[in-house]
C-alpha cells in the first residue's frame, strides 16, 4: 500500500495545497503506509523551476517526510520529470486506444467547448473520424450515456459530470487524466487524497484504469476533502497568487 502527494508546478502553492499535503501525510501515518512525492510537470508551458523549489520548501516547512520520489529540485530534474517521458505516455496512449474504450479526435475550439457545462465535445467529432493531428485536434474518450462510476460508495454520473473527456491534448501533450492513471499504476497507489473539486476526475480515471492495467485505482481508497476559500468565498487558486509564494 502507498499514498502520494502530487502537486503541479504551475504556480506558487497556497493554503489549500498545504492542507492537501498535510491531510495526505496524516493518512499515510494513520494507515502506516509509505508516502510518495510525485510532481506533475507534464505541462511544459506552465512549468517554472521556482515552483518546484516552492514545493520542496513547503514540504520542509510542514515537516513532511516522504519515502519515495525526488529529494530536491536537482534530483527531480535529473530523474523524475514527466516532461521527459513523452514517448512513454504516447505508448500508454496506444495501449488505451487498443482497448475496448472508444476514442476519437476532436477539433472543437475552446470557445465552443466552454459553452458545454460538462466540458465535453458539443460537435459531431465522434462520428467525423478526424485524424489526431498535433495543434489541430485533441483525443477524447467517449463516455456512454448514463455511465455511473462508484467512488467510495458514491455513485457519480460521469456522462453528465464530465462528458467525453480529453486524454491527449491539442498541444500534443498527454492530458492529466492519462498521466495520473499511468503514474498511480506504476507507483501502485492505493490511497488518494484530493480536493472535492476533483471528484469527477477520480471517476474519469477509474473509468479508464482497467484499460491501462491500473486495477489498483478501481479499488483504491479515496478521500475528497472540502476546498479552502478566500475571504470572498472563492476557491484558492495558484493563478491568483500574483507570482509570489504565500505561506501561512
Secondary structure, 3 states (H helix, E strand, C coil): CEEEECCCCCCCCCHHHHHHHHHHHHHHHHHCCEEEECCCCCCHHHCCHHHHHHHHHHHHHCCCCCCECCCCHHHHHHHCCHHHCHHHHHHHHHHHHCCCCCEEEECCCHHHHHCCCCCCCCCCHHHHCCCCCCCCCEEEECCCCCCEEEECCEEEEHHHHCCCEEEECCCCCECHHHHHHHHHHHHCCCEEEEEHHHHHHHHHHHHHHHHHCCHHHHCCEEEEECCCECCCCCECCHHHCCCCCCCC
